[in-house]
Amino acid sequence: MNGLMEKQQKVLLKKFHTLLGKAGIGEEGKRELLATYGVFSSRDLSARDLLDLCDRIDRMMRPDAAELDKWRKRVIAAIFGWRKAMGDTSSMAEVKAIACRAAEAKYYNAIPLDRLRSLYYAFSKKTKDLEFVEKLTIDELDIKTWVN
């Protein structure tokens, strides 16, 4: 187990230093990043901290990544809500598969931002429609029971 953690840490250290180079962050910037974690060397960081730092650097390099992430989460929530309104339960894999089919994408993270927005609004509307029809059906049944 310990060997696996060391191997993962080495991979993350390499990724961290690669991202620093790609982002154009020099030695001074690296020291500032490490200081936020209370260490002087990247070797002193845990695997979790290295992963967090890599994500931070990646988001700094790609500001649209945060926007994409937000809309991906919204689409997942909208599809889960739609499935719940239908009385079904789904796993994350099924929800992502539904989104991929709807967007005609090979994998979930390949869905572009404008398509994510479109899917979110479409599934949200489907959920509202299902809830509205359910309410109408219940109201109609109530009326029929009073009439009979």
N, C-alpha and C positions, 0 to 999 in steps of 0.2 A: 504494500500500500504506500509506504513512504517513498519507494522508488518511482511510483506513478506520479506522486505529488511533485517530486523533484523534476521529473521529465516535463510535466505540465508547466512548472515554473520556468524551466529553461525555454520552452516554446514561447511562453508569454513574455519573457525578458527579451527574446529576439524580436517578437512582434512589437513590443514597446519601443525598442531602439529603432526599428524600421519605420514606425509611425513618426517618431521624433524627426527622423531625417526627411521623410516625405512632407511633413508639416513645416519644415524649416525651423524647427525649434532647436536652438543652440544649447550650449552647456549651461548658460545662465538660466534659460527658460526651464531646462530639465531640473536644475537645482530648486527652482521655485515650485515646480510641480511636486517634487519629492518632499519639500518642506511642508506641504499641506498634509502629508501623511506622517510627518515627524521623523523622517529618515534622511540619511545623507547619500545612501547608495540604493540603486534600484534592486540590488540583490537582497536588501533587507525587507523588501515588500512581500506580503503574502500573495498567493495566487489570486485571491479575491481582489486585493488592492490593485494588482497589475491589470486585471481584467477591467476594473473600473477606470483606471487611468487610460487604458487603450481605448475604451469607449468614449471617454472625454475628448481625447485627441482626435478620434475619428469624427465626432460631432463638430469639433472646431473646424476640421477640414471640409466637412460637408454640412453646411447649415440647413440644407433641405432635409437632412436625415431625420431631424427631430419632427418636422412637419409630416413626413412620410410615416414615421412611427406612430404619431398621434392618430392619423387617419386609418392606419392598419388596425389599431386598437378599437377605433370606433366601428369599423366594418365588422370586426369579430363580435363586438357587443350587439350590433344591429342584427346580425345573423342568429346569434344565440337568442335574442329577444323574439325574432320571427319564429324560430323553431319552438320556443316555449309557448308562444301564442297559438301554435298549431297543436300543442299538447305533446310535443316530442322532446326528447333530450338528445343532445349531440355531444360528441367529443370535440376537442380542439382540431384534430385531424379532419373530421368530417366538415366542420365549419370552414376550415381553410380550403378544403376540396370544393365546397359549394362556391366559395368566392372565386376560386380559380376557374371553375366552369363558367361562372357568370361573366368573368372578365376575359375569358378565352386566353388564359395565361398558363404557362407550363408549371410555374411554382408561385407561391403566395407573394414572396418578396419581389417578384418581377412585375407586379401590377403597378402601373404608373399612378401618380397622384390624382390626376383628373378622373381616372377610372375608379379609384378608391372613393372619391367624393360621390361619384354617381352611384356606386354600389351602396354606399351608406344611406343615401337618401331613398333609393329604391327599396331597400329592405326595411327601412324605417316606415315608409309608406305602406308596404305590405303588412307590417305588424299593426299599424293603425287601422287599416282596412279590415283585417281579421278581427280585431277587438270590436270594431263598430258592428260588423255582421253578427258577432257573438251577442252583443248587447241587443241588437234588433231581434234576434231569434228568441232570446230570453223574454223580452218585452212582449213579443207576439204570442209566445206560449202562455205567459201570464194572462193576457187578454182572453185567449181561448179557454183557459180554465175558468175564468170568471163568467164567460158567456155560457158555457155548458154547465 
